[in-house]
Each structure stands twice: as C-alpha cells, then as structure tokens.
Amino acid sequence: MRQVLAPGGAYHGVKLIVLDSIQGQGLAASATKSYAKVLDFARMCEEHAITTILLCHQTKRGDLAGPKSLEHSVDTSLILRRAMQFSLLAVRKNRYGAPLLQPMPLRFDPVTIRLEPAPHCEAKPAMARTYAGAGTGELELQASATIPGDGSRGRMTAPGLPRKEIEQLVSCISQMKDMDFGELNYSINCRLPGSAQYNPILGLPLCIALIGSYIQKAVPGKNIYIGEIDLFRNVRAIAPAISQSLKAAIDAGDIATPVTLFLHPLSAAEFTSSESVRIVPCDTLEAAVFQTWPELR
C-alpha cells in the first residue's frame, strides 16, 4: 500500500495493478486474514481510481479457490479454463453488467497471440458411430457436455445406460491432458434395440462423442469406433465374433462405405484396408482422439 498509494512510493501514479497470483505462495483457503488484507488493498486502490486484477486458482468445480468472501468482494469474477486447444471463458459475477454463465470457447489468434471467440460459441452435441454385433448392429452414441449455470452442480442424463460405467469413463477422460472434465452437465443418448443391454465395447465411441462435444468439434460421420476403455485409458481388443459379424455387415452393404474403423491393433489386424474400408489401429483413447482430430496434437 505504501509503494502504491504514498506520494513517494515506487508505484505511485499507476492506473492498473495485476497480482499474479494471490495463492502463488501456497495461501490456504482458510487463511481469511491474509485474504482480507488483499481485499482491503483492492478496495483502497479502487478509491484512488486504480484498477486491480487478482489472478487466482480455481477448484475442480470451477469456483474461485479461497473463502466465499473473495468472490463476494470483487466487482467481476471471470473463470478461464483449458479444453484441448480452446480456452473456456465464463463471467460468474459482473457488478456492472450481465454475467456470462454459459462459457464461451476462445482460441489464440496465431498472428496477434490474443484470445478471440472460437468458431463454435454454443453448446454442440456430438455423435459417434459404433457396431455392437450381429444382434444389435450399428448404433449411434450421442453426447453433450456443458458447464452448468452459476450456483448449480453438474448432472448426468443417460436414459437406459449404466450410470456408474459412464462416470468411470468420464473419470478416464478427465485424466487426459487439457481435458478438465469436472462438475459438468452430461447428456448421453444411445437407443439399444429391443431388450439389448449396454456393452462395454461402447466405451470408445461414448468417450469420443463426449470429447467431441467438449471441444466442440464434429466427429467424422464415416468413422466407426469399437472397443472397451479400461482404467488406464487403453482400448481393449474386441471379440472375434464381433469382427466376423462386422466384416459380414460391410460386405452385405448393411454399413455404408467408405468407412474408417477405429480398433485395437490386434483387432485391426483381422481387417484388410481397401478403397472403401480404412483401418486405424489405436491402443489408447489418446491415440483415437488424435487420429480423429490430428490438429489437436
């Protein structure tokens, strides 16, 4: 305060102060006295027409790290989080205007190195195709991932699908670099014909659909994903019976071509690439993601 507000201070006369970051020295959320001093400093700067930007950490839920008084005391609260090559911006509080509760995807302009709105600024569902065997045939996994509104917790809507299985897949995705899957809203749709039950080999297409919605990129319609995802984000090989059934479905024209098959390398070796069928071996979820969207590497 002396360096900024006192006439002889080293920073006297400045109009903007940025503190990066207020938790930089490991300040605990329970250190209310230390936070109170920071907020007192910001209020005194405001009285002298000095704008103060406080950079701080955020929790997994997207809240400001620290006591509740931190967000209550500031004029504007902005949350910026990473999502692959995008950054998601939300304005949780705005004392001088409307908040922006639905996060806006931003990207860096390669020329100016500034953040600008990404091409898709609204929630975008994604769809991934799969094949579940002769009795089930081809299926579509539709998914939508959005950040909940201010003050609400994330929820999952997946009619007819095992909730625990999906929560495990979401947990696997959140372990990937730059995939901040926290308290989000997940809406998943997969209509299984007849009395068919969920098959673990739907794990790969379900993950691809969720990631596609999260990064707001479409999944190529010619791609078919088949494989179980384990806790290490590895893709498991499919049963030989499903491979034979898939071959027969392609030969019979039940599956439109050209088609690109994403499979474990052992399962991929059972197929032969041709002009109408392209084979993409992928042993991990990351490999399937980067083969689907090479620009994310």
Contacts in CASP RR format, 6 or more apart in sequence:
PFRMAT RR
TARGET T0000
AUTHOR 0000-0000-0000
METHOD contacts of the structure
MODEL  1
MRQVLAPGGAYHGVKLIVLDSIQGQGLAASATKSYAKVLDFARMCEEHAI
TTILLCHQTKRGDLAGPKSLEHSVDTSLILRRAMQFSLLAVRKNRYGAPL
LQPMPLRFDPVTIRLEPAPHCEAKPAMARTYAGAGTGELELQASATIPGD
GSRGRMTAPGLPRKEIEQLVSCISQMKDMDFGELNYSINCRLPGSAQYNP
ILGLPLCIALIGSYIQKAVPGKNIYIGEIDLFRNVRAIAPAISQSLKAAI
DAGDIATPVTLFLHPLSAAEFTSSESVRIVPCDTLEAAVFQTWPELR
1 41 0 8 1.000
1 44 0 8 1.000
2 9 0 8 1.000
3 9 0 8 1.000
3 10 0 8 1.000
3 11 0 8 1.000
3 12 0 8 1.000
4 11 0 8 1.000
4 12 0 8 1.000
4 13 0 8 1.000
4 14 0 8 1.000
4 17 0 8 1.000
4 45 0 8 1.000
4 50 0 8 1.000
5 12 0 8 1.000
5 44 0 8 1.000
5 45 0 8 1.000
5 48 0 8 1.000
6 12 0 8 1.000
11 17 0 8 1.000
13 50 0 8 1.000
14 50 0 8 1.000
15 49 0 8 1.000
15 50 0 8 1.000
15 51 0 8 1.000
16 50 0 8 1.000
16 51 0 8 1.000
16 52 0 8 1.000
16 53 0 8 1.000
17 45 0 8 1.000
17 50 0 8 1.000
17 51 0 8 1.000
17 52 0 8 1.000
17 53 0 8 1.000
18 52 0 8 1.000
18 53 0 8 1.000
18 55 0 8 1.000
19 38 0 8 1.000
19 52 0 8 1.000
19 53 0 8 1.000
19 54 0 8 1.000
19 55 0 8 1.000
20 55 0 8 1.000
21 54 0 8 1.000
21 55 0 8 1.000
21 56 0 8 1.000
21 57 0 8 1.000
22 35 0 8 1.000
22 38 0 8 1.000
22 54 0 8 1.000
22 55 0 8 1.000
22 56 0 8 1.000
23 56 0 8 1.000
23 57 0 8 1.000
23 65 0 8 1.000
23 66 0 8 1.000
27 34 0 8 1.000
27 35 0 8 1.000
29 65 0 8 1.000
29 66 0 8 1.000
29 67 0 8 1.000
30 67 0 8 1.000
32 67 0 8 1.000
32 69 0 8 1.000
35 66 0 8 1.000
35 67 0 8 1.000
35 69 0 8 1.000
35 70 0 8 1.000
36 69 0 8 1.000
38 54 0 8 1.000
39 69 0 8 1.000
39 70 0 8 1.000
39 73 0 8 1.000
41 52 0 8 1.000
42 52 0 8 1.000
42 54 0 8 1.000
42 73 0 8 1.000
42 74 0 8 1.000
43 73 0 8 1.000
45 51 0 8 1.000
45 52 0 8 1.000
46 52 0 8 1.000
54 74 0 8 1.000
56 64 0 8 1.000
56 65 0 8 1.000
56 66 0 8 1.000
56 70 0 8 1.000
57 64 0 8 1.000
57 65 0 8 1.000
58 64 0 8 1.000
58 65 0 8 1.000
58 79 0 8 1.000
58 81 0 8 1.000
59 65 0 8 1.000
60 182 0 8 1.000
60 183 0 8 1.000
61 153 0 8 1.000
61 182 0 8 1.000
61 183 0 8 1.000
62 79 0 8 1.000
62 81 0 8 1.000
62 182 0 8 1.000
62 183 0 8 1.000
63 71 0 8 1.000
64 70 0 8 1.000
64 71 0 8 1.000
64 77 0 8 1.000
64 79 0 8 1.000
64 92 0 8 1.000
71 77 0 8 1.000
71 92 0 8 1.000
71 93 0 8 1.000
74 93 0 8 1.000
75 93 0 8 1.000
75 94 0 8 1.000
75 95 0 8 1.000
75 96 0 8 1.000
76 91 0 8 1.000
76 93 0 8 1.000
76 94 0 8 1.000
76 95 0 8 1.000
76 96 0 8 1.000
77 91 0 8 1.000
77 92 0 8 1.000
77 93 0 8 1.000
77 94 0 8 1.000
78 89 0 8 1.000
78 90 0 8 1.000
78 91 0 8 1.000
78 92 0 8 1.000
79 88 0 8 1.000
79 89 0 8 1.000
79 90 0 8 1.000
79 91 0 8 1.000
79 92 0 8 1.000
79 103 0 8 1.000
80 87 0 8 1.000
80 88 0 8 1.000
80 89 0 8 1.000
81 87 0 8 1.000
81 88 0 8 1.000
81 103 0 8 1.000
81 180 0 8 1.000
82 88 0 8 1.000
82 178 0 8 1.000
82 180 0 8 1.000
83 105 0 8 1.000
83 178 0 8 1.000
83 179 0 8 1.000
83 180 0 8 1.000
83 214 0 8 1.000
83 215 0 8 1.000
84 178 0 8 1.000
84 179 0 8 1.000
84 214 0 8 1.000
84 215 0 8 1.000
84 296 0 8 1.000
85 107 0 8 1.000
85 178 0 8 1.000
85 215 0 8 1.000
85 295 0 8 1.000
85 296 0 8 1.000
86 105 0 8 1.000
86 106 0 8 1.000
86 107 0 8 1.000
86 118 0 8 1.000
86 215 0 8 1.000
86 216 0 8 1.000
87 105 0 8 1.000
87 106 0 8 1.000
87 107 0 8 1.000
87 108 0 8 1.000
87 115 0 8 1.000
88 103 0 8 1.000
88 104 0 8 1.000
88 105 0 8 1.000
88 106 0 8 1.000
88 147 0 8 1.000
89 100 0 8 1.000
89 103 0 8 1.000
89 104 0 8 1.000
89 106 0 8 1.000
89 115 0 8 1.000
90 100 0 8 1.000
90 101 0 8 1.000
90 102 0 8 1.000
90 103 0 8 1.000
90 104 0 8 1.000
90 147 0 8 1.000
91 99 0 8 1.000
91 100 0 8 1.000
91 101 0 8 1.000
92 99 0 8 1.000
92 101 0 8 1.000
92 150 0 8 1.000
93 99 0 8 1.000
94 100 0 8 1.000
99 150 0 8 1.000
101 149 0 8 1.000
101 150 0 8 1.000
102 122 0 8 1.000
102 123 0 8 1.000
102 146 0 8 1.000
102 147 0 8 1.000
102 149 0 8 1.000
103 147 0 8 1.000
104 117 0 8 1.000
104 118 0 8 1.000
104 121 0 8 1.000
105 117 0 8 1.000
105 118 0 8 1.000
105 120 0 8 1.000
105 121 0 8 1.000
105 216 0 8 1.000
106 115 0 8 1.000
106 116 0 8 1.000
106 117 0 8 1.000
106 118 0 8 1.000
107 115 0 8 1.000
107 116 0 8 1.000
107 118 0 8 1.000
108 114 0 8 1.000
108 115 0 8 1.000
108 116 0 8 1.000
109 115 0 8 1.000
109 116 0 8 1.000
118 216 0 8 1.000
120 216 0 8 1.000
120 217 0 8 1.000
123 144 0 8 1.000
123 146 0 8 1.000
123 213 0 8 1.000
124 144 0 8 1.000
124 213 0 8 1.000
124 216 0 8 1.000
124 218 0 8 1.000
125 142 0 8 1.000
125 143 0 8 1.000
125 144 0 8 1.000
125 187 0 8 1.000
125 213 0 8 1.000
126 142 0 8 1.000
126 143 0 8 1.000
126 144 0 8 1.000
126 208 0 8 1.000
126 209 0 8 1.000
126 210 0 8 1.000
126 211 0 8 1.000
126 212 0 8 1.000
126 213 0 8 1.000
126 217 0 8 1.000
126 218 0 8 1.000
126 219 0 8 1.000
127 140 0 8 1.000
127 141 0 8 1.000
127 142 0 8 1.000
127 143 0 8 1.000
127 209 0 8 1.000
127 219 0 8 1.000
127 221 0 8 1.000
128 140 0 8 1.000
128 141 0 8 1.000
128 143 0 8 1.000
128 205 0 8 1.000
128 206 0 8 1.000
128 208 0 8 1.000
128 209 0 8 1.000
128 219 0 8 1.000
128 223 0 8 1.000
128 225 0 8 1.000
129 138 0 8 1.000
129 139 0 8 1.000
129 140 0 8 1.000
129 141 0 8 1.000
129 205 0 8 1.000
129 221 0 8 1.000
129 223 0 8 1.000
129 224 0 8 1.000
129 225 0 8 1.000
130 138 0 8 1.000
130 139 0 8 1.000
130 140 0 8 1.000
130 141 0 8 1.000
130 201 0 8 1.000
130 202 0 8 1.000
130 204 0 8 1.000
130 205 0 8 1.000
130 224 0 8 1.000
130 225 0 8 1.000
130 226 0 8 1.000
131 137 0 8 1.000
131 138 0 8 1.000
131 139 0 8 1.000
131 224 0 8 1.000
131 226 0 8 1.000
131 242 0 8 1.000
131 245 0 8 1.000
131 246 0 8 1.000
131 249 0 8 1.000
131 255 0 8 1.000
132 139 0 8 1.000
132 196 0 8 1.000
132 199 0 8 1.000
132 201 0 8 1.000
132 202 0 8 1.000
132 242 0 8 1.000
133 241 0 8 1.000
133 242 0 8 1.000
133 245 0 8 1.000
133 246 0 8 1.000
134 241 0 8 1.000
134 245 0 8 1.000
134 248 0 8 1.000
134 249 0 8 1.000
135 193 0 8 1.000
135 196 0 8 1.000
136 192 0 8 1.000
136 193 0 8 1.000
136 196 0 8 1.000
136 199 0 8 1.000
137 193 0 8 1.000
137 245 0 8 1.000
137 249 0 8 1.000
137 254 0 8 1.000
138 224 0 8 1.000
138 249 0 8 1.000
138 254 0 8 1.000
138 255 0 8 1.000
139 190 0 8 1.000
139 191 0 8 1.000
139 192 0 8 1.000
139 202 0 8 1.000
139 205 0 8 1.000
140 190 0 8 1.000
141 188 0 8 1.000
141 189 0 8 1.000
141 190 0 8 1.000
141 202 0 8 1.000
141 205 0 8 1.000
141 206 0 8 1.000
141 208 0 8 1.000
141 209 0 8 1.000
142 188 0 8 1.000
142 189 0 8 1.000
142 190 0 8 1.000
142 209 0 8 1.000
143 186 0 8 1.000
143 187 0 8 1.000
143 188 0 8 1.000
143 189 0 8 1.000
143 206 0 8 1.000
143 209 0 8 1.000
143 210 0 8 1.000
143 212 0 8 1.000
143 213 0 8 1.000
144 185 0 8 1.000
144 186 0 8 1.000
144 187 0 8 1.000
144 188 0 8 1.000
144 213 0 8 1.000
145 181 0 8 1.000
145 184 0 8 1.000
145 185 0 8 1.000
145 186 0 8 1.000
145 210 0 8 1.000
145 213 0 8 1.000
145 214 0 8 1.000
146 184 0 8 1.000
146 185 0 8 1.000
146 187 0 8 1.000
146 213 0 8 1.000
147 184 0 8 1.000
147 185 0 8 1.000
148 154 0 8 1.000
148 155 0 8 1.000
148 183 0 8 1.000
148 184 0 8 1.000
148 185 0 8 1.000
153 183 0 8 1.000
154 183 0 8 1.000
154 184 0 8 1.000
154 185 0 8 1.000
154 186 0 8 1.000
155 185 0 8 1.000
155 186 0 8 1.000
156 163 0 8 1.000
156 166 0 8 1.000
156 167 0 8 1.000
156 185 0 8 1.000
156 186 0 8 1.000
156 187 0 8 1.000
156 188 0 8 1.000
157 185 0 8 1.000
157 186 0 8 1.000
157 187 0 8 1.000
157 188 0 8 1.000
158 166 0 8 1.000
158 186 0 8 1.000
158 187 0 8 1.000
158 188 0 8 1.000
158 189 0 8 1.000
159 189 0 8 1.000
160 192 0 8 1.000
160 198 0 8 1.000
161 188 0 8 1.000
161 190 0 8 1.000
161 198 0 8 1.000
162 198 0 8 1.000
165 198 0 8 1.000
165 200 0 8 1.000
166 186 0 8 1.000
166 188 0 8 1.000
166 206 0 8 1.000
168 231 0 8 1.000
169 203 0 8 1.000
169 206 0 8 1.000
169 207 0 8 1.000
169 210 0 8 1.000
169 229 0 8 1.000
170 181 0 8 1.000
170 186 0 8 1.000
170 210 0 8 1.000
171 181 0 8 1.000
172 207 0 8 1.000
172 229 0 8 1.000
172 231 0 8 1.000
172 233 0 8 1.000
172 285 0 8 1.000
173 179 0 8 1.000
173 181 0 8 1.000
173 207 0 8 1.000
173 210 0 8 1.000
173 211 0 8 1.000
173 285 0 8 1.000
174 180 0 8 1.000
174 181 0 8 1.000
174 182 0 8 1.000
175 233 0 8 1.000
176 233 0 8 1.000
176 285 0 8 1.000
176 286 0 8 1.000
176 289 0 8 1.000
179 211 0 8 1.000
179 214 0 8 1.000
181 210 0 8 1.000
181 214 0 8 1.000
184 214 0 8 1.000
186 210 0 8 1.000
188 206 0 8 1.000
188 209 0 8 1.000
188 210 0 8 1.000
190 198 0 8 1.000
190 202 0 8 1.000
190 206 0 8 1.000
192 198 0 8 1.000
200 227 0 8 1.000
200 228 0 8 1.000
200 236 0 8 1.000
201 226 0 8 1.000
201 227 0 8 1.000
201 228 0 8 1.000
201 236 0 8 1.000
201 238 0 8 1.000
201 242 0 8 1.000
202 227 0 8 1.000
203 227 0 8 1.000
203 228 0 8 1.000
203 229 0 8 1.000
204 225 0 8 1.000
204 226 0 8 1.000
204 227 0 8 1.000
204 228 0 8 1.000
204 229 0 8 1.000
204 235 0 8 1.000
204 262 0 8 1.000
204 285 0 8 1.000
204 288 0 8 1.000
205 224 0 8 1.000
205 225 0 8 1.000
205 226 0 8 1.000
205 227 0 8 1.000
207 229 0 8 1.000
207 285 0 8 1.000
207 288 0 8 1.000
208 219 0 8 1.000
208 225 0 8 1.000
208 288 0 8 1.000
208 289 0 8 1.000
208 292 0 8 1.000
209 219 0 8 1.000
211 289 0 8 1.000
212 218 0 8 1.000
212 219 0 8 1.000
215 293 0 8 1.000
215 296 0 8 1.000
217 293 0 8 1.000
219 292 0 8 1.000
220 260 0 8 1.000
220 292 0 8 1.000
222 258 0 8 1.000
222 259 0 8 1.000
222 260 0 8 1.000
223 259 0 8 1.000
223 260 0 8 1.000
223 262 0 8 1.000
223 292 0 8 1.000
224 255 0 8 1.000
224 259 0 8 1.000
224 260 0 8 1.000
224 261 0 8 1.000
224 262 0 8 1.000
225 262 0 8 1.000
225 288 0 8 1.000
226 238 0 8 1.000
226 242 0 8 1.000
226 246 0 8 1.000
226 261 0 8 1.000
226 262 0 8 1.000
226 263 0 8 1.000
226 267 0 8 1.000
227 235 0 8 1.000
227 236 0 8 1.000
227 237 0 8 1.000
227 238 0 8 1.000
227 263 0 8 1.000
227 264 0 8 1.000
228 235 0 8 1.000
228 236 0 8 1.000
229 235 0 8 1.000
229 236 0 8 1.000
229 285 0 8 1.000
230 236 0 8 1.000
233 284 0 8 1.000
233 285 0 8 1.000
233 286 0 8 1.000
234 283 0 8 1.000
234 284 0 8 1.000
234 285 0 8 1.000
235 263 0 8 1.000
235 264 0 8 1.000
235 282 0 8 1.000
235 283 0 8 1.000
235 284 0 8 1.000
235 285 0 8 1.000
235 287 0 8 1.000
235 288 0 8 1.000
236 264 0 8 1.000
237 263 0 8 1.000
237 264 0 8 1.000
237 266 0 8 1.000
237 267 0 8 1.000
238 263 0 8 1.000
238 264 0 8 1.000
238 267 0 8 1.000
240 270 0 8 1.000
243 267 0 8 1.000
243 270 0 8 1.000
243 271 0 8 1.000
246 255 0 8 1.000
246 261 0 8 1.000
247 270 0 8 1.000
247 271 0 8 1.000
249 255 0 8 1.000
250 257 0 8 1.000
250 259 0 8 1.000
250 276 0 8 1.000
250 277 0 8 1.000
257 276 0 8 1.000
257 277 0 8 1.000
258 275 0 8 1.000
258 276 0 8 1.000
258 277 0 8 1.000
258 278 0 8 1.000
259 276 0 8 1.000
259 277 0 8 1.000
259 278 0 8 1.000
260 277 0 8 1.000
260 278 0 8 1.000
260 279 0 8 1.000
260 280 0 8 1.000
261 268 0 8 1.000
261 271 0 8 1.000
261 277 0 8 1.000
261 278 0 8 1.000
261 279 0 8 1.000
261 280 0 8 1.000
262 280 0 8 1.000
262 282 0 8 1.000
262 288 0 8 1.000
262 291 0 8 1.000
262 292 0 8 1.000
263 271 0 8 1.000
263 279 0 8 1.000
263 280 0 8 1.000
263 281 0 8 1.000
263 282 0 8 1.000
264 281 0 8 1.000
264 282 0 8 1.000
264 283 0 8 1.000
265 281 0 8 1.000
265 282 0 8 1.000
265 283 0 8 1.000
268 279 0 8 1.000
268 280 0 8 1.000
268 281 0 8 1.000
269 281 0 8 1.000
271 277 0 8 1.000
271 279 0 8 1.000
272 279 0 8 1.000
273 279 0 8 1.000
280 288 0 8 1.000
280 291 0 8 1.000
282 288 0 8 1.000
282 291 0 8 1.000
289 296 0 8 1.000
290 296 0 8 1.000
290 297 0 8 1.000
END
